[in-house]
Amino acid sequence: MNRVTSTSELRSSERVFVAAMQRLGFGRLEFLQIEHGELLLDPWPTTVRGVKFGSEDVAARGTFPDEFELKRQFGEFFEYVRAVDAGEIRCLEVRHGLPFSMEVEHRPDKNRGSRG
C-alpha cells in the first residue's frame, strides 16, 4: 500500500483525526477502534492531554492550514491503520501533535493472518 503524503489524500475521518492530534499536542488517545482499515471516531476515543509545567503550550500555537504535506509519522500511522481489518488502538501516544507510538490489539482475520 502506498504511504499517504498529503492531507488531500486523507479520508474525512483521517482529516478529523489529524486535526485532533495537532490540537492535542502532547498526550494520548485511547481505545480507538479500527474497522476495515478506517478509524471509527464515534464514540470519540478517550483523550488524555499531557501537561508539562514551565513550557510553551503547544495547543496555543494557532490554527493549521487545511492542506499540507504530512510528516512521515502521519504517513506511517495511516499506512498501518489502513492495513488493519479489525482491531483497537489501546493507546496512541502523541508528541508535538504527531503520532509517536501505539499499542494495538489485533483481531486476526482467519484469511489474512495476524495483522488484522
C-alpha positions as a Python dict, from the first residue, in 0.01 Angstrom:
ca = {
    (1, 'M'): (0, 0, 0),
    (2, 'N'): (125, 349, -80),
    (3, 'R'): (202, 583, 207),
    (4, 'V'): (-17, 891, 242),
    (5, 'T'): (190, 1207, 194),
    (6, 'S'): (-62, 1493, 183),
    (7, 'T'): (-386, 1588, 355),
    (8, 'S'): (-555, 1581, 14),
    (9, 'E'): (-512, 1201, 19),
    (10, 'L'): (-685, 1157, 356),
    (11, 'R'): (-1034, 1023, 420),
    (12, 'S'): (-1265, 1260, 607),
    (13, 'S'): (-1227, 1064, 934),
    (14, 'E'): (-848, 1080, 895),
    (15, 'R'): (-858, 1459, 844),
    (16, 'V'): (-1059, 1498, 1164),
    (17, 'F'): (-811, 1278, 1349),
    (18, 'V'): (-505, 1468, 1222),
    (19, 'A'): (-660, 1795, 1342),
    (20, 'A'): (-734, 1639, 1683),
    (21, 'M'): (-372, 1521, 1722),
    (22, 'Q'): (-242, 1866, 1629),
    (23, 'R'): (-473, 2032, 1882),
    (24, 'L'): (-372, 1779, 2150),
    (25, 'G'): (-1, 1848, 2107),
    (26, 'F'): (118, 1613, 2380),
    (27, 'G'): (-82, 1329, 2531),
    (28, 'R'): (-251, 1011, 2424),
    (29, 'L'): (-566, 880, 2264),
    (30, 'E'): (-705, 553, 2396),
    (31, 'F'): (-949, 284, 2283),
    (32, 'L'): (-971, 382, 1916),
    (33, 'Q'): (-1148, 124, 1702),
    (34, 'I'): (-1033, 28, 1351),
    (35, 'E'): (-1271, -143, 1111),
    (36, 'H'): (-1185, -229, 750),
    (37, 'G'): (-882, 0, 761),
    (38, 'E'): (-1074, 304, 883),
    (39, 'L'): (-1075, 481, 1218),
    (40, 'L'): (-1411, 475, 1395),
    (41, 'L'): (-1450, 811, 1569),
    (42, 'D'): (-1794, 755, 1719),
    (43, 'P'): (-1769, 722, 2009),
    (44, 'W'): (-1470, 954, 2028),
    (45, 'P'): (-1161, 788, 2180),
    (46, 'T'): (-1058, 881, 2532),
    (47, 'T'): (-822, 1178, 2510),
    (48, 'V'): (-560, 1243, 2778),
    (49, 'R'): (-362, 1567, 2750),
    (50, 'G'): (-5, 1578, 2875),
    (51, 'V'): (75, 1895, 3069),
    (52, 'K'): (433, 1997, 3137),
    (53, 'F'): (477, 2298, 3361),
    (54, 'G'): (720, 2571, 3267),
    (55, 'S'): (698, 2506, 2893),
    (56, 'E'): (518, 2660, 2596),
    (57, 'D'): (163, 2533, 2540),
    (58, 'V'): (176, 2365, 2200),
    (59, 'A'): (-203, 2376, 2162),
    (60, 'A'): (-188, 2758, 2175),
    (61, 'R'): (19, 2776, 1853),
    (62, 'G'): (-281, 2882, 1647),
    (63, 'T'): (-458, 2730, 1351),
    (64, 'F'): (-332, 2480, 1098),
    (65, 'P'): (-379, 2506, 722),
    (66, 'D'): (-644, 2287, 554),
    (67, 'E'): (-397, 2139, 304),
    (68, 'F'): (-36, 2048, 379),
    (69, 'E'): (224, 1782, 329),
    (70, 'L'): (211, 1521, 602),
    (71, 'K'): (513, 1437, 814),
    (72, 'R'): (644, 1082, 781),
    (73, 'Q'): (487, 982, 1115),
    (74, 'F'): (135, 1052, 984),
    (75, 'G'): (205, 856, 665),
    (76, 'E'): (330, 555, 860),
    (77, 'F'): (38, 576, 1104),
    (78, 'F'): (-230, 580, 833),
    (79, 'E'): (-50, 315, 627),
    (80, 'Y'): (-63, 87, 933),
    (81, 'V'): (-428, 167, 1015),
    (82, 'R'): (-543, 110, 657),
    (83, 'A'): (-385, -239, 663),
    (84, 'V'): (-583, -346, 973),
    (85, 'D'): (-917, -516, 907),
    (86, 'A'): (-1034, -514, 1269),
    (87, 'G'): (-860, -402, 1586),
    (88, 'E'): (-827, -143, 1854),
    (89, 'I'): (-556, 108, 1926),
    (90, 'R'): (-531, 72, 2301),
    (91, 'C'): (-303, 374, 2335),
    (92, 'L'): (-168, 619, 2076),
    (93, 'E'): (98, 847, 2216),
    (94, 'V'): (110, 1193, 2058),
    (95, 'R'): (416, 1421, 2079),
    (96, 'H'): (438, 1763, 1913),
    (97, 'G'): (100, 1692, 1750),
    (98, 'L'): (236, 1382, 1573),
    (99, 'P'): (170, 1012, 1628),
    (100, 'F'): (471, 882, 1821),
    (101, 'S'): (395, 523, 1927),
    (102, 'M'): (96, 299, 1984),
    (103, 'E'): (-21, -26, 2136),
    (104, 'V'): (-262, -218, 1913),
    (105, 'E'): (-493, -509, 1984),
    (106, 'H'): (-529, -721, 1673),
    (107, 'R'): (-833, -928, 1594),
    (108, 'P'): (-689, -1170, 1339),
    (109, 'D'): (-886, -1236, 1024),
    (110, 'K'): (-898, -1607, 958),
    (111, 'N'): (-800, -1550, 595),
    (112, 'R'): (-524, -1287, 636),
    (113, 'G'): (-324, -1374, 945),
    (114, 'S'): (-227, -1165, 1244),
    (115, 'R'): (-215, -808, 1107),
    (116, 'G'): (-585, -772, 1141),
}
